[in-house]
Amino acid sequence: MKNTIGIFDSGVGGLTVLQTMMKDLPHTDLMYIGDNKNCPYGDKSKEALYECASKVVEYFIAHQIKIIVLACNTTSANVLEELRAAYPNTRIIGVIDSTVQNFLRKEKDKVLVIATKATIDSHKYQDTIALYNKQVQVNELATPKLVPLIESGEYKKGIQETIKEYVTAYQGKIDSIILGCTHYPIIANQFKEVLKDICYISSSESVSKEVAYYLSEHHLIDTQHTRQIEINTTGDVEDFKFAAGSFFDFEEIKVHHIEV
């Protein structure tokens, strides 16, 4: 697989990044790993996050992959710099910087960042936004119930009541929401039913644009290449496909179980 991009998340959430990159990079090989065996990541310590992420990075490197996307806000917020230091010959791209740049282009000034507990505790979004614009009012909200509801497939029944528990208090107080977890675009429409007339920023779309720009700038896109896509999970294949089946089409793509 030539110039393959590795994409990694704790579970099915990063498929929202894969999905977007499939559209943005039609000639680029993509390998996805969902670390469902260790999902969720949101309540893990920094040390545990590094241990999980480094094993996946080493799996990618063993398969000659030199560009890796952490399609996971939790690892991007907590262990991105440590991974870059440990693997200096591999380009490792997080999702937070590109998401913040996307948000700033919207010119909103009262934002709610919703994410896992580990991402919120890092204050990475708040700090990164402040680097560019200290006038933005940043509200941070940990939403730990959401990833398990998505990974279990429960979201398919509708989880608007759980979303209301989290965000109703912000009605009329914000003009934008950063979906600070790559799982959350899966339920974006349910969010929009609860909080209407709000600008929603997806980390999945943001990082895909960054990767496409990087590949173009470094002349790494071969428009004659016939793309290959590989999807792997460290968990149960059928559970993985069930959780993602309502938003991702597996018809022509086989899911493999791997150990890392």
Secondary structure, DSSP 4 states (H G I P E B T S, - for coil): -TTPEEEEESSSTTHHHHHHHHHH-TTS-EEEEE-GGG---TT--HHHHHHHHHHHHHHHHHTT--EEEE--HHHHHHTHHHHHHH-TTSEEE-SHHHHHHHHHHTT-SEEEEEE-HHHHHHTHHHHHHHHH-TTSEEEEEE-TTHHHHHHTTGGGG--HHHHHHHHGGGTTT-SEEEE-STTGGGGHHHHHHHS-S-EEEEHHHHHHHHHHHHHHHTT---TTPPP-EEEEESS-HHHHHHHHTTTS--TT--EEE---
